[in-house]
Amino acid sequence: MGIIYDDIPLPDKVSDILRHDFFLMEKVPAVMVRAVTNPVKFSAFTSIFITRGSCTADINLIQRNITAPAILNVYADQIVMPTMVSDDFEASFMVYSKQMVDSISATVKDLSAFSLAGLHPILRIADSDLPDFERFYGDIRRIIRDSENPYRYEAVLFTTSAFFYSHIVKYYENLKSGQRESTQNRITDQFIRLVQQNYRRERFLDFYAEQLAITPKHLSRTVRARTGISAVEWITRHIILEAKVMLRSSNLNIQQISDELHFPSQSFFGKYFKKATGLSPKEYRASVH
């Protein structure tokens, strides 16, 4: 395990990033983001500092519009698909290993910020704070480049923790004090979180309604009123998106993917997938390779 810094070109293999505790890539231009033409499943927590321009991306099927300066936090296992990137877009990426995320979490007394971060992945940075964020990235860059320092891991860890307390936490405190969610918003947000956590095993609405202590009818009506999409469709979209990522990006065969998604049989999975997409899993895999 270790730390790496890269101005732009990415290592040839994602594994070359993931075997490190921390990875920093700066000044990523629009052309690199536009090269992402299929949904990408993130394998590690990634904080994206958008310094110029704007973009739109679907994050776990929820569309997010982001304008610089802003921070976008993407968690491991979330699926992201950029849909619009402005010509002047530029961003820096910090990728944290699970070990480093756990180490940072251990220094934070109020973990409610992490819960809020899941609900609010985008932090709009005040112009007055922008120099401090740029300084933080500069500090991290200098730490990483100092290859003779045997304590770079600790330096990155405590510099990040200090910046969290001195700057980031106030954004979440403002979110916390401003939260006055309607019942409809609360139910929908809780439902979507439950789907993200359980869609591999639970495809039926009754499970989610039971978890929320409401009737399936009430849940379906509430989610559709808030999002314009039925609760069942939210579940289906998560399953199909995960299946597409696995068909496109993994070496698993269709039976193994069916098992991973807890379908009773490959035949049942095939019918479910074709009903949602118009293609069989085999046809879809062939179309993207």
C-alpha positions in Angstrom: 0.0 0.0 0.0 1.2 3.6 -0.6 0.4 7.0 -2.1 0.7 8.2 -5.7 0.4 11.5 -7.5 -0.4 11.9 -11.2 -0.8 15.1 -13.2 -3.0 13.3 -15.7 -2.4 10.2 -17.4 -4.1 7.5 -15.3 -2.3 4.3 -14.6 -3.1 1.6 -17.2 -5.0 -0.5 -14.7 -7.5 0.6 -12.1 -5.8 -1.9 -9.8 -2.7 0.3 -9.9 -4.8 3.0 -8.2 -6.7 0.7 -5.8 -3.6 -0.9 -4.3 -2.6 2.5 -3.0 -4.1 4.2 0.1 -4.4 7.5 -1.7 -4.3 8.7 -5.2 -4.4 12.4 -6.4 -5.0 13.4 -10.0 -5.3 17.2 -10.8 -6.6 19.3 -13.7 -8.7 16.6 -15.4 -10.2 18.2 -18.5 -13.6 17.8 -20.1 -12.2 15.5 -22.8 -11.3 12.9 -20.3 -14.7 12.9 -18.6 -16.5 12.8 -22.0 -14.5 9.7 -22.8 -16.7 7.9 -20.2 -19.6 6.8 -22.3 -20.9 4.0 -20.1 -21.9 3.9 -16.4 -18.8 3.4 -14.2 -19.0 1.7 -10.8 -16.6 3.3 -8.4 -14.4 1.0 -6.3 -13.2 3.4 -3.7 -14.4 6.7 -2.1 -13.6 9.5 -4.4 -13.8 13.3 -3.7 -13.9 15.3 -6.9 -13.1 19.1 -6.6 -14.7 20.8 -9.6 -12.7 24.0 -10.2 -14.1 25.2 -13.5 -17.2 24.7 -15.7 -20.2 22.5 -15.0 -21.4 19.0 -15.6 -24.4 16.8 -15.2 -24.1 13.2 -14.0 -26.4 10.3 -13.0 -25.2 9.0 -9.6 -27.0 5.8 -8.7 -29.8 6.8 -11.1 -30.3 10.3 -9.6 -29.4 13.2 -11.8 -27.0 15.7 -10.3 -26.2 19.1 -11.8 -22.9 20.5 -10.6 -21.4 23.9 -11.2 -17.9 25.0 -10.1 -16.6 25.6 -7.5 -18.0 22.4 -5.9 -17.1 19.1 -4.3 -18.7 15.9 -5.5 -18.3 12.9 -3.2 -18.7 9.5 -4.7 -18.8 6.4 -2.5 -17.5 2.9 -3.2 -20.0 0.8 -5.2 -21.9 3.9 -6.5 -22.5 4.0 -10.2 -21.8 7.2 -12.1 -22.6 8.2 -15.7 -21.7 11.7 -16.9 -24.3 13.0 -19.3 -23.1 16.6 -19.9 -19.7 18.2 -19.5 -19.0 21.9 -20.3 -16.1 22.8 -22.6 -14.3 24.6 -19.8 -14.7 21.8 -17.2 -11.8 21.0 -15.0 -11.5 19.0 -11.8 -9.2 17.3 -9.4 -9.7 13.8 -8.0 -8.7 12.4 -4.6 -9.2 8.6 -4.3 -9.1 7.2 -0.7 -8.7 3.5 0.2 -11.2 2.0 2.7 -8.4 1.9 5.3 -7.8 5.7 4.9 -11.5 6.5 5.0 -11.9 4.4 8.2 -8.8 6.2 9.7 -10.3 9.6 8.9 -13.7 8.5 10.3 -12.0 7.5 13.5 -10.9 11.1 14.0 -14.4 12.5 13.6 -16.6 12.8 16.7 -19.9 13.6 15.0 -20.6 11.0 12.4 -23.8 12.6 11.3 -21.7 14.5 8.7 -21.1 11.2 7.0 -24.8 10.4 6.9 -25.5 13.9 5.5 -22.8 13.4 2.9 -24.6 10.4 1.6 -27.8 12.4 1.2 -26.0 15.5 -0.2 -23.1 14.4 -2.3 -22.5 17.9 -3.7 -21.1 20.7 -1.7 -21.3 24.1 -3.4 -18.1 25.9 -2.3 -18.4 29.6 -1.4 -16.2 31.8 -3.5 -14.6 33.2 -0.3 -13.5 29.6 0.7 -12.0 28.7 -2.7 -8.5 29.8 -1.9 -8.5 27.6 1.2 -9.6 24.6 -0.8 -6.9 25.3 -3.4 -4.3 25.6 -0.6 -5.4 22.3 0.8 -4.9 20.5 -2.5 -1.5 22.2 -2.7 -0.6 20.9 0.7 -1.6 17.4 -0.2 0.4 17.6 -3.5 3.5 18.7 -1.6 3.1 15.9 0.9 2.8 13.2 -1.8 5.7 14.5 -3.8 8.0 14.3 -0.8 9.0 10.7 -1.4 11.7 10.8 1.2 9.1 11.3 4.0 8.2 7.9 5.5 5.1 9.3 7.1 3.3 10.5 4.1 0.3 8.4 4.9 -0.1 10.0 8.3 0.6 13.5 6.9 -2.2 13.0 4.3 -4.5 11.5 7.0 -4.1 14.3 9.5 -4.0 17.1 6.9 -7.3 15.8 5.6 -8.8 15.5 9.0 -7.8 19.0 10.0 -9.3 20.4 6.8 -12.5 18.6 7.5 -12.8 20.2 10.9 -11.7 23.7 9.8 -13.7 23.9 6.6 -15.9 21.0 5.5 -17.8 20.4 8.7 -19.4 23.9 8.5 -21.1 23.0 5.2 -22.7 20.0 6.8 -23.6 21.9 9.9 -25.5 24.4 7.7 -27.3 21.5 6.0 -28.2 19.9 9.4 -29.6 23.2 10.7 -31.5 23.8 7.5 -33.1 20.4 7.3 -36.9 20.5 7.6 -37.9 17.6 5.4 -41.4 17.0 4.5 -42.7 13.5 5.3 -42.9 12.8 1.5 -39.2 13.7 1.1 -38.1 11.7 4.1 -39.9 8.6 3.0 -38.5 8.9 -0.5 -35.0 9.5 0.6 -35.1 6.6 3.0 -36.6 4.3 0.3 -33.9 5.1 -2.2 -31.2 4.5 0.5 -32.8 1.1 1.3 -32.9 0.2 -2.4 -29.2 1.1 -2.8 -28.4 -1.2 0.1 -30.6 -4.1 -0.7 -31.5 -4.3 -4.4 -29.3 -7.3 -5.0 -31.4 -9.4 -2.7 -34.8 -7.7 -2.5 -36.7 -7.0 -5.7 -40.2 -6.7 -4.3 -41.9 -3.6 -2.9 -43.3 -5.4 0.2 -39.8 -5.6 1.7 -39.2 -1.9 1.5 -42.7 -0.9 2.7 -42.2 -3.2 5.7 -38.8 -1.6 6.5 -40.5 1.9 6.4 -43.5 0.7 8.4 -46.0 1.9 5.7 -48.2 0.1 3.1 -46.8 -0.7 -0.4 -49.6 1.5 -1.9 -48.6 4.5 0.3 -44.9 4.0 -0.5 -45.5 3.7 -4.3 -47.8 6.8 -4.3 -45.3 8.8 -2.3 -42.2 7.9 -4.4 -44.0 8.6 -7.6 -45.3 12.0 -6.4 -41.7 13.0 -5.4 -39.7 11.6 -8.3 -42.1 10.9 -11.1 -41.0 7.3 -11.1 -42.7 4.4 -9.4 -41.1 2.7 -6.5 -41.0 -0.6 -8.4 -39.3 1.1 -11.3 -36.6 2.5 -9.0 -35.8 -1.1 -7.8 -35.8 -2.4 -11.4 -33.5 0.4 -12.6 -30.9 -0.3 -9.9 -30.9 -4.0 -10.7 -30.6 -3.5 -14.4 -27.9 -0.8 -14.1 -25.8 -3.2 -11.9 -26.5 -6.0 -14.4 -25.3 -3.9 -17.3 -22.1 -2.9 -15.5 -21.4 -6.6 -14.7 -22.1 -7.7 -18.3 -19.9 -5.0 -19.7 -17.0 -4.8 -17.2 -16.7 -8.2 -15.5 -15.6 -11.7 -16.6 -18.5 -13.3 -14.9 -20.7 -15.5 -17.1 -24.4 -14.9 -17.3 -25.2 -17.6 -14.8 -22.8 -16.1 -12.3 -24.2 -12.7 -12.8 -27.7 -14.1 -12.2 -26.4 -15.7 -9.0 -24.7 -12.4 -7.8 -28.1 -10.7 -8.2 -29.9 -13.5 -6.4 -32.2 -14.5 -9.2 -33.8 -18.0 -8.8 -32.4 -19.0 -12.2 -30.5 -17.8 -15.3 -33.7 -18.1 -17.3 -35.6 -15.9 -14.9 -32.8 -13.3 -14.9 -32.8 -13.3 -18.8 -36.5 -12.7 -19.0 -36.3 -9.9 -16.3 -33.4 -8.2 -18.2 -35.0 -8.5 -21.6 -38.3 -7.1 -20.3 -36.5 -4.0 -19.0 -34.0 -3.5 -21.9 -35.4 -5.2 -25.0 -32.2 -7.3 -25.2 -31.2 -10.6 -23.6 -28.1 -10.4 -21.4 -26.1 -12.2 -24.1 -27.3 -9.7 -26.8 -26.5 -6.8 -24.5 -23.0 -8.1 -23.7 -22.3 -8.6 -27.5 -23.5 -5.0 -28.2 -21.0 -3.4 -25.9 -18.0 -5.4 -26.8 
